[in-house]
Amino acid sequence: MKRRDIIRKVGAVSLGLASTSLAEVHSAPQHPLNKSGKINCDIVVVGGGTAGVIAAIQAARLGKNTILIESGSQLGGTMTTGGVSFPGLFHAWGKQIIGGIGWELVSECVSLNGDKLPDFSVIPDNTTIRHWRHQIAINSSLYTLIAEEKCLQAGVKVRYYESPASISFKRNNWLVKTVGKGTSTEISCNQIIDCTGNACITAMAGFEVLREDETQPGSLIFSLDGYEYDDLDLIKIPFKYHNLLRQQMLTRSLSENTPNNFPSTVPYNYVYVPSADSTTSVTHTEANIYGRNELLKIIRELRSYPGCENIRISNLKSETAIRETYRILGLYTVTREDYIEGVDFEDAISYSFYPVDLHREGKKIHQEYLKEGVVGKIPLRSLIPKGSKNLMVAGRCLSSDRMANSALRVQASCMGMGQAAAVTASLAIELNTSPEKVPINKIHAELRNQGAIVPA
Ligand SMILES: Cc1cc2nc3c(=O)[nH]c(=O)nc-3n(C[C@H](O)[C@H](O)[C@H](O)COP(=O)(O)OP(=O)(O)OC[C@H]3O[C@@H](n4cnc5c(N)ncnc54)[C@H](O)[C@@H]3O)c2cc1C
């Protein structure tokens, strides 16, 4: 019996209450679900994914009291929980274009896992070497650990299993009411960075968001084992499964010494999930159930073919990775032409390099490559919802048209945006102003101070 319970019991006896039942004596303390809390901080980052991790670390490293709210149980978002664990592209045309905190985390992850970086001096030309060979295959489990450690070391207060239920803006501050596992918390802060990927906070605050009638499919990512590709009699196995089975062999080539340390195709298997949408718990649940059900059908059927009798799932990601949902309507919307022509914006805060890359179910991926020497740029205005104060976004939901977004959404670009948004939000606090009014030369200077690469 605990000391406190003994004291209670002795007290009860001395008061002549010795007949009190044990249930009463051991009455439970107030259950945490009945409590609600109030906290203050400088910056709230919502979404601990690709962009949000970097934004939170940067804000905290600049001395801002930072809270990171993540609805899941770990950091990294699409890179880790979704299984797209090959961030790209940090390099263009033989030069590094994105550095800073994103590069710090990714290169530390590569080094701690004993992996090798691609040879960035070999320039992809879309015929002999494709762009993805400059992506960096990382161990996603290790990345979640490093991301969490870096957040904690910087002083970020991480809150898993939590989501904002409402937000309001009063007297130059945001009040964010969150719920998580039945508890509610009121967080008062000066700046918010929406890194939800779906522009959730922007929409909740009442600002306009953009969306296509039809969105790109999501992917439920998995890997298979229990068979040898080279031993399979492919004539007896339907053609639609050949690529899926071939993946195991291609993924193995990762550990071999390919010239660019990256296999000739992306190292995962996936089920396409039409119109997959992570915006609400209902739509993301539907996307997960659809993908899992399809995978189960595949496994059942595959096991009936010769050589595949022992096939098994060796890895399955816990949620469907989502390509496209809502984007913000920002102070500026980056267009396809801006992107592929590498337009120079005065307020450019980061580079971005990838082909336009639109996935369509049942059709070939639409890809457009940038001309030699051209690199896309991200203007600060595309991270600021039109009409907002003290609110920014970072990640795939930046203000952009559909084609530009299909390139801008890649991971290194999201990381660059995360760092830039946090620097801007921190300066806005110091200058007692809103992000769009922070002088761009101050943002550039601080970004450089923090190791980021700023478009010249
Ligand atoms: C199948 C697929 C293949 C891809 N291939 C590549 C590739 O080859 N190379 C490449 O670089 N990029 C690729 N991408 C693109 C890239 O992975 C994503 O666009 C990018 O990771 C998005 O980053 P983000 O920070 O915007 O969102 P995410 O990384 O998805 O992070 C969003 C985070 O916010 C959290 N969240 C959402 N809503 C809330 C809420 N209301 N409250 C609290 N938390 C919330 C989520 O749980 C998540 O952790 C691919 C994407 C997909 C889906």
The ligand as a Gaussian input file, in Angstrom:
#p B3LYP/6-31G(d) Opt

LIG

0 1
 C        3.338000       8.394000     -52.763000
 C        4.166000       9.639000     -52.741000
 C        5.390000       9.654000     -53.382000
 C        6.197000      10.791000     -53.311000
 N        7.437000      10.754000     -53.885000
 C        8.334000      11.725000     -53.567000
 C        9.691000      11.606000     -53.953000
 O       10.060000      10.670000     -54.659000
 N       10.567000      12.563000     -53.536000
 C       10.166000      13.619000     -52.763000
 O       11.016000      14.411000     -52.345000
 N        8.872000      13.791000     -52.442000
 C        7.957000      12.860000     -52.816000
 N        6.646000      13.004000     -52.467000
 C        6.156000      14.289000     -51.929000
 C        6.477000      14.522000     -50.492000
 O        6.728000      13.331000     -49.803000
 C        5.357000      15.298000     -49.780000
 O        4.761000      16.256000     -50.606000
 C        5.934000      15.994000     -48.555000
 O        6.544000      15.027000     -47.727000
 C        4.849000      16.745000     -47.808000
 O        5.412000      17.354000     -46.661000
 P        4.503000      18.224000     -45.688000
 O        5.365000      18.648000     -44.579000
 O        3.755000      19.224000     -46.461000
 O        3.404000      17.183000     -45.164000
 P        3.614000      15.840000     -44.335000
 O        5.004000      15.330000     -44.384000
 O        2.543000      14.914000     -44.830000
 O        3.325000      16.287000     -42.846000
 C        2.068000      16.705000     -42.391000
 C        1.998000      16.349000     -40.907000
 O        0.923000      17.035000     -40.315000
 C        0.202000      16.176000     -39.477000
 N       -1.154000      16.713000     -39.427000
 C       -2.024000      16.833000     -40.459000
 N       -3.148000      17.436000     -40.031000
 C       -2.970000      17.705000     -38.713000
 C       -3.782000      18.328000     -37.733000
 N       -4.988000      18.803000     -38.033000
 N       -3.306000      18.429000     -36.473000
 C       -2.073000      17.942000     -36.167000
 N       -1.263000      17.351000     -37.053000
 C       -1.710000      17.246000     -38.323000
 C        0.317000      14.818000     -40.161000
 O        0.087000      13.775000     -39.245000
 C        1.749000      14.864000     -40.667000
 O        2.670000      14.391000     -39.721000
 C        5.770000      11.922000     -52.581000
 C        4.528000      11.921000     -51.949000
 C        3.731000      10.796000     -52.021000
 C        2.421000      10.775000     -51.304000

